[in-house]
Amino acid sequence: MNLKNSQEKFWVGDGFNYITQFHNNYDFVFGKTPPLQTERYTNRKDFFDFFDCFPKTISILEMGCSCGINLRILKELGFKNLTGIDISKPAYQAAKKNHPDLNIVYGSILEMPFNASQFDVVFTMGVLIHQVPTTSLPVVMKEAVRCSKKTILGFEDYATRFQNPTDPVYRKDMYWRG
């Protein structure tokens, strides 16, 4: 894989620690709690409610799916045709392990290996904030448009002014709000 920028290099390299600490462990999110009763679901319920207007048979792509937490929630909501893509090898491996029945792809959202208009819905959740606003963000958005038949959904951080938070979890210059 040809890594295009510092973000991709981070997620393939040092991002391993972030994935392992926060997302690679399903117990961190789900534990013994049913998916639709987790804090993850209840805090993002407004986003997941958007999917109520779609038939359960639609094809859905999550860009930057990590270990498949959001896909698991959508699966619990009754959706069956789910695909995820992630550039982090440990996240990809965890998603494959946790969801052997789903199409999980190892790759970059800057150059996705999907056909044009392949998915009814393409979505991101906390992924665009990791793209460089002046360079890779427009490329990722074009990829979302290219792969979507019609609908693109995003659940991303928002701020009234552009900022690079100093939160050490996200590492300086690896995360932005705007």
VOSEGU-405383 format. One line per 2 residues: number of its first residue (from 0); their letters; for each residue x negated, y, z negated of C-alpha. Coordinates in pm, 1 decimal, always signed. Layout:
NUM) A) X,Y,Z  ...
! end
This chain:
0) MN) +0.0,+0.0,+0.0  -134.4,+339.2,+98.3
2) LK) -94.5,+564.7,-207.3  +3.2,+911.7,-94.4
4) NS) -44.4,+1130.2,-403.3  -141.5,+1150.8,-770.4
6) QE) +207.5,+1048.4,-880.1  +188.7,+719.1,-692.0
8) KF) -163.2,+656.3,-821.0  -41.5,+719.3,-1176.7
10) WV) +254.6,+479.3,-1153.8  +44.4,+206.5,-994.9
12) GD) -239.6,+261.0,-1244.9  -196.6,+436.3,-1581.9
14) GF) +181.7,+425.1,-1552.7  +154.3,+64.5,-1669.6
16) NY) +136.3,+186.3,-2031.3  +451.4,+396.8,-1987.7
18) IT) +641.6,+112.0,-1825.7  +528.4,-138.9,-2085.6
20) QF) +605.7,+86.7,-2381.4  +944.0,+220.1,-2273.2
22) HN) +1105.0,+19.4,-1996.3  +946.6,-318.3,-1943.0
24) NY) +1100.3,-456.3,-2260.7  +1470.8,-517.6,-2210.7
26) DF) +1516.6,-545.5,-2586.2  +1419.2,-176.9,-2610.0
28) VF) +1742.3,-89.8,-2428.9  +1973.6,-386.3,-2464.5
30) GK) +1865.1,-591.9,-2763.7  +2171.6,-796.0,-2854.3
32) TP) +2407.9,-518.2,-2747.1  +2624.2,-571.2,-2437.2
34) PL) +2509.4,-335.7,-2156.5  +2824.6,-121.8,-2161.7
36) QT) +2788.5,-62.2,-2535.2  +2425.8,+55.2,-2527.2
38) ER) +2315.5,+409.9,-2593.2  +2169.2,+410.0,-2242.3
40) YT) +2513.3,+355.2,-2092.2  +2709.8,+583.2,-2324.0
42) NR) +2462.6,+871.2,-2278.9  +2488.7,+837.7,-1900.2
44) KD) +2851.6,+732.0,-1874.0  +2946.0,+1042.8,-1673.6
46) FF) +2698.4,+935.6,-1406.2  +2813.8,+573.5,-1400.0
48) DF) +3176.4,+693.0,-1380.6  +3099.4,+824.5,-1029.6
50) FD) +3084.6,+461.9,-918.5  +3451.1,+405.8,-1013.5
52) CF) +3560.9,+543.0,-676.4  +3367.0,+278.3,-481.6
54) PK) +3468.7,-78.3,-398.7  +3260.1,-334.3,-588.2
56) TI) +3138.7,-473.9,-253.2  +2940.7,-166.6,-145.4
58) SI) +2563.9,-180.9,-100.7  +2369.8,+24.9,-356.2
60) LE) +1999.6,+118.8,-361.2  +1826.0,+254.9,-670.1
62) MG) +1509.7,+446.4,-582.5  +1255.0,+397.8,-862.9
64) CS) +1447.5,+121.2,-1039.2  +1177.7,+42.6,-1298.0
66) CG) +1267.4,-290.4,-1459.3  +1630.2,-275.1,-1348.1
68) IN) +1808.8,-128.6,-1648.6  +2049.7,+81.1,-1438.2
70) LR) +2103.2,-207.2,-1197.2  +2198.9,-427.7,-1490.7
72) IL) +2461.8,-174.7,-1597.3  +2600.7,-155.1,-1242.4
74) KE) +2603.5,-534.1,-1228.1  +2799.3,-537.7,-1554.5
76) LG) +3042.0,-290.1,-1396.1  +3107.4,-549.1,-1125.5
78) FK) +2882.0,-441.9,-838.2  +2710.1,-728.6,-660.2
80) NL) +2518.3,-587.4,-362.4  +2239.1,-415.5,-556.5
82) TG) +1886.2,-333.5,-442.7  +1606.0,-160.6,-629.3
84) ID) +1260.9,-40.7,-527.9  +969.6,+53.6,-753.1
86) IS) +599.6,+123.9,-706.0  +493.4,+0.9,-1050.6
88) KP) +389.4,-363.5,-1029.1  +483.7,-447.5,-1391.2
90) AY) +822.9,-276.3,-1351.6  +884.2,-460.2,-1023.3
92) QA) +787.5,-792.9,-1181.9  +1015.0,-731.7,-1480.4
94) AK) +1305.0,-637.6,-1251.8  +1251.8,-954.9,-1045.4
96) KN) +1242.6,-1162.0,-1364.7  +1549.2,-994.0,-1515.7
98) HP) +1746.9,-1000.4,-1191.5  +1656.9,-1298.8,-972.2
100) DL) +1994.3,-1257.7,-800.2  +1923.5,-899.2,-685.9
102) NI) +1704.9,-764.0,-407.8  +1410.3,-602.0,-588.3
104) VY) +1139.6,-457.6,-362.8  +783.4,-355.6,-447.3
106) GS) +708.1,-31.9,-265.0  +699.5,+344.2,-250.6
108) IL) +1006.9,+564.7,-229.1  +801.5,+789.5,-0.1
110) EM) +810.5,+522.5,+269.1  +1086.4,+274.1,+200.9
112) PF) +1099.7,-51.9,+399.1  +1472.2,-23.4,+468.2
114) NA) +1671.1,+45.9,+782.4  +1840.7,+376.7,+847.5
116) SQ) +2191.7,+389.6,+698.2  +2138.6,+51.8,+530.8
118) FD) +2308.3,+140.2,+199.9  +2650.7,+279.8,+119.1
120) VV) +2508.4,+456.1,-187.9  +2149.7,+556.4,-268.4
122) FT) +2076.3,+689.8,-616.2  +1800.1,+808.9,-846.1
124) MG) +1793.6,+845.5,-1222.8  +1501.1,+1031.3,-1375.6
126) VL) +1284.8,+972.1,-1068.3  +1285.4,+1296.8,-870.3
128) IH) +1133.3,+1475.1,-1170.9  +816.2,+1276.5,-1101.8
130) QV) +780.1,+1398.7,-743.3  +569.3,+1702.3,-658.3
132) PT) +830.9,+1966.6,-570.0  +635.7,+2119.3,-281.7
134) TS) +507.5,+1800.7,-117.4  +652.2,+1460.0,-201.9
136) LP) +998.9,+1567.2,-321.2  +1116.9,+1668.3,+28.4
138) VV) +982.7,+1338.0,+166.6  +1168.2,+1135.3,-97.2
140) MK) +1488.5,+1327.2,-28.5  +1455.2,+1259.0,+346.2
142) EA) +1408.9,+889.5,+268.8  +1726.8,+890.2,+57.7
144) VR) +1919.2,+1054.3,+341.3  +1769.0,+817.3,+598.8
146) CS) +1863.2,+503.2,+404.5  +2211.4,+616.1,+299.8
148) KK) +2521.7,+573.9,+514.0  +2696.2,+858.9,+337.2
150) TI) +2650.9,+896.7,-38.4  +2349.1,+1000.0,-247.0
152) LG) +2376.4,+1038.8,-624.4  +2115.8,+1174.1,-863.7
154) FE) +2093.3,+1195.6,-1240.0  +1791.6,+1414.0,-1304.3
156) DY) +1661.6,+1663.9,-1559.0  +1772.4,+2023.0,-1519.5
158) AT) +1633.2,+2352.3,-1641.1  +1732.5,+2709.4,-1562.2
160) RF) +1373.0,+2786.1,-1463.3  +1088.8,+2575.7,-1325.8
162) QN) +871.1,+2421.6,-1596.9  +612.4,+2153.4,-1662.5
164) PT) +699.6,+2016.6,-2007.5  +413.6,+1925.9,-2236.9
166) DP) +582.4,+1608.5,-2360.4  +292.2,+1360.6,-2387.1
168) VY) +521.8,+1072.9,-2287.1  +539.2,+1213.3,-1935.3
170) RK) +183.3,+1346.2,-1925.6  +104.7,+1699.4,-1820.9
172) DM) +148.4,+1768.1,-1449.2  +326.9,+1435.7,-1394.3
174) YW) +673.0,+1569.8,-1467.6  +867.1,+1886.4,-1397.1
176) RG) +1208.4,+2044.8,-1441.8  +1375.3,+2294.3,-1220.8
! end
